[in-house]
Amino acid sequence: MSQFGARRNPSSSAIDATLLAQLRQIALPLLSDNIHRGTGSVGLHPYHKPSKSTMAGTAVTVRCRGGDNLVVLRAFDFCRPGDVLVVDAGGDLSNAVVGGIMSAGAAMLGLAGVVIDGAIRDVAEIRERDFPVYARGANHRGPYKNGPGEINVPVCIGGMVVQPGDVIVGDQDGLLAFPASEAAAVIDKALAQQKKEELQMEEIRKGRWDRSSVAALEAKAIN
């Protein structure tokens, strides 16, 4: 009998802790600029207390029916400290699939964050915590627990495809995922760009802002 629609796949290998530590110190726009600005989620927002630190972890993915969190509860058994639970609830906002208790439990288990393409509740409680929670929206109506659902399958979060085991990062600007095999190269490029931007900011603080490149950009623009 086919298990499609109710698969439970093992979690992918955890991403090297050193790489994740580096990613937590890099702003999301720097990472995004170095993967061609063509990926990233749209429409999900951070609900936790703002922080300058970037959420970074290994994606453990879940696909569930909108407003039903039975498989989400089971998915915690597939998570390790440092993982990010990524839930594709189809963008449904009719019933919350995660709230204060589940997000507190995720933090207690050592997860790096929770991402929900769907609704959450207990927003005031979640906003008081540092634990990263991203969602499409909020609704006081609680979840059903009927299933079905799948764990560690490809999902779509705000238009962004996330594969099990991907790096997933997030800050106040949004969310981004990319293959773990690309992490070291993306970090190197982002750090190089960060140095350039720091020099630009230092010039601005001194009252100088070189915009001489604008003319060349205009000249090659297609109008």
N, C-alpha and C positions, 0 to 999 in steps of 0.2 A: 504494500500500500504506500502511495506517495505521501511524504511528510511535508510537501510544499504547502506553505501557509501556516505551518506550526513547527518549523525547524528550530533546533537548538544546537548551534555550532560552537565548538570550543573557541575561546578568545584567542586572538593573535598574540604573538610574542610582544611583551612590553617593550616600549621604546627606551633606548639607553637613557638612564637618569641624568647623565651629564648633559646630553642634548636638551632634555626637557628643562633643566635648570637654566641653560642659556636662553632658551625660548621665553622663559618667564621674565627675562630682563629686556625683551625687545618689543617695542610697540607694534601693534598689528599692522598699521599702514606700511611700515618698513618691510615686513614680511610679504604683504600683499603686492607691493610694488615690484618685488623680485620673483613673482610667479606670474608676471604679465598682466596683473590687475584683472584677470578674467574669471576668477573664481571667488567664492565667498558667499555666505548666506545673505538673503534679503528678507527683511520683515520680522526678524527676531531681535529681542531687546534684552539687555541685562537687567535683572531685578534685584540683585544683591547690592550691598554697600559699595560705592565706587572705590576703586583701588588703582594705583599706578601699575600694579603687577599684572602680568598677562597669564591667564589660565592656559595651561598646556598639559596634554596627556595623551594616552593611547585610547583610541575610540573603541568602546564596546557598544555596538549598535543594536537597536530594538525597532521593530515595526509593529505597531498595534492599531487597533481600531480607535477612531476618535472617541475620547471620553471613557475608554476602558483601560485600566492599568494592571490587569492580572499578570500579563507577561512582563511588565515593568518590574513588578515585585520579584518575579523569578529571576530577572536579569541581574539583580544584585549579587546572586550567587556566582555569576560569571565575571564579576569585577574584582580587581586587585587595587591595593593602595596606589594612587597616582593615575588611575584610569579616569576617563570622562565617559559618563553614560549618555548616549546620544539617541534620543527617542523620536522616531517619525510617527507622529499621531495624525498625519495627513493635514496638518494645519487647522484641525477642527477646534473650535472655541466653545462648543456647547457644554462641555463638562471638563473640569480640571483633571489631569492625570497625575499631577504631583502637587504636594502642598507642604506645609510646614514640617510635618512629621517625617515624610519621606526624604525631604532635603536635609533635615537634621540627621537622619539615619545615614544618608550618603556621606555626609561630612564625618560622622563617627567612624564609618568604615574606611576613611582615608581617601575617598575619591577626590579627584582634582576639580570636579565640577559636574553639572547636569545640564543638558541641552534638550529642550522640548519643542518640537514643531507642533505645538498645540497649546493648551491652556494650563495654567497653574492657579493656585489659590493661596490664601494666607500671605498675601503680598507684604503687608506691613511687617509681619514677623520675618520674612525672608530678607527684606530691605535692611534689617538691623544686623544681619550677619555678613561676614566676609566671604562665606562659601559661595562660589560662583553658580548662579542659576540664570539660564537664558531661556526665554519662551516667546511664543508669538503673541500671547495675550493672557488675560486673567478672567476667571469666572468663579463665583462662589459655589456653584453646583459641583458636587463631588463626583467621583468616578464610579463607573460600573466595574464589575470584576467577573466578566463572563468569558473573556478571550475572544477569538484565538490571538495568536501573535507569534513573532519570530525573533530570534536572538542571533546576533552576529551574521547578518545578511546585509547587502548593500541597501542604503537608505537615502532619502532625499530630504534635506533640511533647508528650508527657505530657498529652494532652487539649487542647492549645492549637494552634489553626490558625495556621500561619505562611505568609504569602505571600512569594514572591520580592520582594526589595526592601523588606520591612518593616524597621523598627527592631527589633533584638533586643538586650535588655539583661539582665545577670545579675550577681548578687552572691551572698554566702553564704546569702541567703534564698531564692534560686531564680531563675527565668527569666520574662521578660515580653516580648511582642512586640506592636507596634501599627503602623498605617500611618505612613509617613514624613511624610505631609501633616499629621499630628496632632502631630508632635514639638514644634514651637515652643509650641503651646498647652499641651501636657502639661508641658513644662519650666516655663513661667510659673506654672502652678498649683502644681506641686511645690515651687518655690522660695518661693512665698507661704506654703505650709503649713510648710515648713522653718523660716521665720522665726517662725511661731506656736509651733512645737514648741521652738525654742531659748529662747523666752521662758518657756515652761512649765518647761523644765529649769532655767533660772536661778532661777525661783521655788522649785522643789524643793530646789535647792542651798542656798537661804536658809531652808529649813525650812517652806515654805508650799506647799500643794497644793489648789487650788480645785476641789472636786468638787460645787459647788452645782448643776451642770446635771444631775446624776444623777436628782434627784427629778422633773424635767420629763420626762426620758427614760422613767422608770418609769411616769409618768402616761399617756403615750401608747402604751406597749407593749401589744401584743395578747396577752392571756393566755387 
